[in-house]
Amino acid sequence: MTYQIALERGDLNYHELEPNYRAHYEETCERFARDGLPVSPFNPRLKEYFEAFSSGYLLNYVARHEGRPVGHCNVYLTNDMHNSDLIAQEDVLYVVPEHRNGLGKKLVQAALADLKTRGVKRVLINPVTDLRVAKIWKRMGFQEVSSVMVYRF
């Protein structure tokens, strides 16, 4: 399959991508529920997201097949508080199930290439929806440096 991957404005394409955002959130909720960690219903803070997108510190990489969005990756840019390095933090990475054939890897590679040109020193990811994807990230050069722990109230 042929895909077009491009950086888009997440505040301008949100309504088109919204079904994919919901599907990703549902998958995440299902994954957390299996571990006994319930998550609140989908209710994104759109005003804050749109401000982050429009100001340029939240980037929206979109993969399209025949014009239809079939994957997206949102990445925050910030400066490390300890040394001012420009760093990136993955907010979401999602590929619709029928296109999970290596597209996620291509989407990440495109995002990494763009982030490198921006001077980003390191990218932090958190494969919470499907823990098996961590193996793919390792093969792509990501290193495991910590684990994520959750305290539930």
C-alpha positions in Angstrom: 0.0 0.0 0.0 1.1 3.5 -0.7 1.0 6.0 2.2 1.5 9.8 2.4 3.0 10.9 5.7 3.1 14.6 6.5 3.2 17.0 9.3 -0.2 18.6 9.6 -1.9 21.1 11.9 -3.7 19.0 14.5 -6.1 21.9 15.3 -7.2 22.0 11.7 -7.6 18.3 11.1 -8.9 17.2 14.5 -12.5 16.6 13.4 -11.3 14.4 10.6 -9.0 12.4 12.9 -11.4 12.4 15.9 -12.7 8.8 15.2 -9.1 7.6 15.2 -8.4 9.4 18.5 -11.5 7.8 20.0 -10.5 4.3 18.8 -7.0 4.7 20.2 -8.4 5.9 23.6 -10.8 2.9 23.7 -7.8 0.5 23.0 -5.9 2.2 25.8 -8.8 1.9 28.2 -9.2 -1.8 27.4 -5.5 -2.4 28.0 -5.5 -0.5 31.3 -8.7 -2.3 32.4 -7.0 -5.7 31.9 -4.5 -4.5 34.5 -7.2 -3.3 36.8 -6.7 0.4 36.1 -9.9 2.0 35.0 -9.6 5.2 33.0 -12.1 8.1 32.7 -14.2 8.4 29.5 -12.9 10.1 26.4 -13.2 13.9 27.0 -10.2 15.6 25.4 -9.3 19.1 26.5 -9.6 20.4 22.9 -8.9 24.1 23.7 -5.5 23.2 25.2 -4.7 20.7 22.4 -5.6 23.2 19.8 -3.5 25.9 21.4 -0.6 23.5 21.6 -1.0 22.6 17.9 -1.4 26.2 16.7 1.6 27.4 18.8 3.9 24.6 17.3 4.9 22.8 20.5 2.5 19.9 19.7 3.2 18.3 16.3 0.8 16.1 14.4 2.2 13.6 11.9 -0.5 12.0 9.8 -0.4 8.9 7.6 -2.9 8.9 4.8 -4.0 6.1 2.4 -6.0 7.4 -0.6 -6.5 10.6 1.3 -8.0 9.0 4.4 -6.2 9.3 7.7 -5.1 5.8 8.8 -2.5 6.7 11.4 -1.2 9.6 13.4 1.5 10.5 15.9 1.4 13.6 18.1 4.6 14.7 19.7 5.3 17.5 22.2 8.4 19.6 22.0 9.9 21.1 25.1 13.2 22.1 26.6 14.8 19.9 29.2 14.6 21.7 32.5 18.1 20.6 33.5 20.1 21.6 30.5 17.8 23.3 27.9 18.2 20.5 25.3 15.2 20.4 23.0 13.5 17.1 23.7 10.3 15.5 22.4 7.6 13.4 24.2 5.2 11.2 22.3 1.6 12.0 23.2 -0.1 9.4 21.0 0.8 7.0 18.2 -2.1 5.2 16.5 -2.6 3.2 13.3 -6.0 1.8 12.4 -6.1 -2.0 12.7 -6.4 -2.7 9.0 -3.2 -0.8 8.3 -1.0 -2.3 11.0 1.5 -3.7 8.6 4.6 -1.7 9.3 2.9 1.7 8.9 3.6 2.6 12.6 7.3 2.1 12.0 7.2 4.3 8.9 5.2 7.0 10.8 7.8 7.0 13.6 10.7 7.1 11.1 9.1 10.1 9.4 8.6 11.9 12.8 12.1 11.1 13.9 13.6 12.5 10.7 11.6 15.7 11.1 12.5 16.0 14.8 16.2 15.5 14.1 16.1 18.5 11.6 14.5 20.6 14.4 17.5 19.9 16.7 15.7 17.5 19.1 18.2 15.7 21.3 16.1 12.8 22.5 12.5 11.4 22.1 10.6 9.8 24.9 7.9 7.2 24.1 5.6 5.1 26.2 4.1 2.1 24.5 1.1 1.7 26.8 -1.6 0.5 24.5 0.2 -2.6 23.3 3.3 -3.6 25.2 4.5 -5.8 22.3 5.3 -2.6 20.3 8.3 -2.0 22.7 10.2 -4.7 20.8 9.7 -2.8 17.5 11.0 0.5 19.2 14.0 -1.4 20.4 14.8 -2.6 16.9 14.5 1.0 15.7 17.1 2.1 18.2 15.1 3.2 21.2 16.6 2.2 24.5 14.7 1.2 27.6 15.8 3.5 30.4 13.0 3.3 32.9 9.5 1.9 33.5 6.2 3.6 34.0 4.4 3.1 37.3 0.9 4.3 38.2 -0.5 5.0 41.6 -4.3 4.8 41.7 -6.4 6.8 44.1 
